[in-house]
Amino acid sequence: MTTTADSAAARARLLELIKELAVVHGKVTLSSGKEADYYIDLRRITLHHEASKLVGQVMLSLVDDAGVDFECAGGLTMGADPVGTAVMHAAVDAGRPVDAFVVRKAQKSYGMGRQVEGPSVVDRNVLVLEDTSTTGGSALTAVEGVRRAGGNVVAVAVIVDRDTGAKEKIEAETGVPYLFAFGKDELGLA
């Protein structure tokens, strides 16, 4: 069982690692086409030996604190893949069965023709995850894919919210809550 002190310590350490490893300053073009003065490269976190475990703990605590009940966690490949796996492992460590899944950008035209890969999401409560979101596009694609596959999306959760309107867009278009572990202000970004 994770205590509040354990959750706070995990959150504090993850924030340190994000600031140290993931925030890159300089002009960049985001996947949305927008320009920014910084880039948050969360793959440096989600694939990091120490940070990955913290991602799972922090995201699981975030969703639990919000009262969201879910059985499966994942999102659009590739940013969400390690986040979903981290949440799955944190849940197993807490004695809870949570499956992970990945959503392809489009349904396959070969094999089983699936867009959502992994254990079935049919009739299950699903948490859609993303590392960060600018426009909400990746999360919206994942929500649409999961719903087409028969899953019941109960929330969208991201590690870092860039405060660029993704929360409002996702909540308006999906009707589910959008949660985030850290805001850009916590990272010292304007």
GISUL-V601756 format. One record per residue. N is the residue number from 0. PSI is psi in degrees with one decimal (* if undefined). OMEGA is omega in whole degrees, 0 to 359 (999 if undefined). NEAR is the number of other C-alpha atoms within 10 Angstrom. Layout:
n;psi;omega;near
N;PSI;OMEGA;NEAR
N;PSI;OMEGA;NEAR
This chain:
n;psi;omega;near
0;130.7;179;7
1;132.6;179;11
2;166.8;177;9
3;-38.4;179;10
4;-41.2;177;9
5;-44.1;180;13
6;-42.3;180;18
7;-40.8;180;13
8;-42.1;179;14
9;-43.1;180;20
10;-44.8;180;21
11;-43.3;181;13
12;-40.3;179;14
13;-40.6;178;22
14;-43.1;177;21
15;-46.4;182;14
16;-38.5;178;18
17;-46.9;180;21
18;-41.1;184;15
19;-42.2;190;12
20;-28.0;192;17
21;-23.2;183;19
22;116.7;181;18
23;123.8;181;14
24;144.1;181;12
25;161.6;181;9
26;129.3;177;11
27;155.3;172;14
28;123.5;181;12
29;166.5;180;14
30;-25.0;178;12
31;-12.3;184;11
32;-11.3;179;8
33;152.2;176;10
34;149.4;179;12
35;161.9;178;12
36;1.2;179;12
37;162.2;177;16
38;137.6;177;17
39;100.8;183;21
40;84.3;185;16
41;-9.0;173;20
42;-25.1;174;17
43;-15.7;178;16
44;-53.1;186;24
45;-19.8;179;27
46;12.1;181;16
47;140.3;186;15
48;-38.7;179;10
49;-43.5;187;13
50;-33.7;183;22
51;-46.1;180;23
52;-38.8;179;21
53;-37.5;177;26
54;-48.6;180;29
55;-46.3;181;24
56;-46.0;183;25
57;-44.4;181;25
58;-40.3;178;25
59;-43.9;178;24
60;-42.7;179;23
61;-49.6;183;20
62;-41.1;177;19
63;-43.5;180;12
64;-27.9;178;9
65;-4.4;178;12
66;24.8;181;9
67;125.0;179;15
68;122.2;183;13
69;157.5;181;20
70;-19.4;183;17
71;146.0;181;25
72;133.5;178;29
73;-171.2;181;34
74;-161.2;184;33
75;128.4;178;28
76;128.7;34;18
77;-24.0;182;16
78;-34.7;184;21
79;-17.7;186;28
80;-54.4;181;22
81;-23.2;178;25
82;-46.3;178;32
83;-41.5;178;30
84;-40.6;179;23
85;-41.9;178;27
86;-41.8;179;28
87;-47.1;181;25
88;-39.7;178;22
89;-39.7;179;25
90;-42.7;178;19
91;-42.4;177;13
92;-28.3;179;13
93;5.7;177;13
94;25.6;182;10
95;136.1;178;12
96;105.3;175;14
97;126.5;177;18
98;153.6;174;22
99;158.9;177;25
100;165.8;174;24
101;147.3;178;27
102;124.7;175;27
103;157.0;177;17
104;-31.6;179;15
105;155.3;179;14
106;139.5;178;13
107;148.2;177;12
108;6.6;182;9
109;177.4;180;7
110;-129.1;181;6
111;-2.9;175;9
112;32.2;184;11
113;150.6;170;16
114;-32.0;179;20
115;119.4;183;27
116;147.3;180;18
117;-164.9;177;14
118;148.7;183;11
119;142.0;176;16
120;-0.8;183;23
121;125.6;177;14
122;23.8;179;12
123;150.4;175;15
124;125.5;189;19
125;134.2;173;29
126;120.2;177;25
127;129.5;184;29
128;157.7;173;32
129;154.9;178;28
130;-50.7;175;26
131;163.9;181;24
132;135.4;176;25
133;-57.0;181;18
134;-14.4;184;21
135;-1.0;185;21
136;-45.7;181;16
137;-44.1;180;23
138;-40.5;179;28
139;-39.6;176;21
140;-41.7;179;17
141;-44.4;179;28
142;-46.8;180;30
143;-45.0;179;15
144;-43.1;180;23
145;-43.3;180;28
146;-40.5;176;17
147;-32.4;180;13
148;-1.1;176;17
149;8.9;179;14
150;153.6;178;21
151;98.5;181;20
152;124.0;183;25
153;-17.5;178;19
154;161.7;171;25
155;133.6;180;28
156;136.9;179;28
157;155.7;178;24
158;-52.4;182;25
159;128.0;174;23
160;126.1;182;24
161;-3.3;180;23
162;49.3;181;15
163;20.0;176;13
164;-1.7;181;13
165;-43.2;181;20
166;-51.6;183;22
167;-42.0;180;14
168;-46.7;182;16
169;-46.0;180;21
170;-40.6;180;17
171;-41.8;185;12
172;-23.8;183;10
173;-24.4;183;17
174;15.1;178;12
175;157.4;179;14
176;148.4;176;17
177;120.5;182;22
178;148.9;174;20
179;145.6;182;21
180;-38.9;183;19
181;140.5;173;18
182;160.1;182;16
183;-27.6;178;14
184;-34.6;179;11
185;-20.3;179;12
186;1.2;180;18
187;25.8;182;9
188;139.8;180;13
189;*;999;10
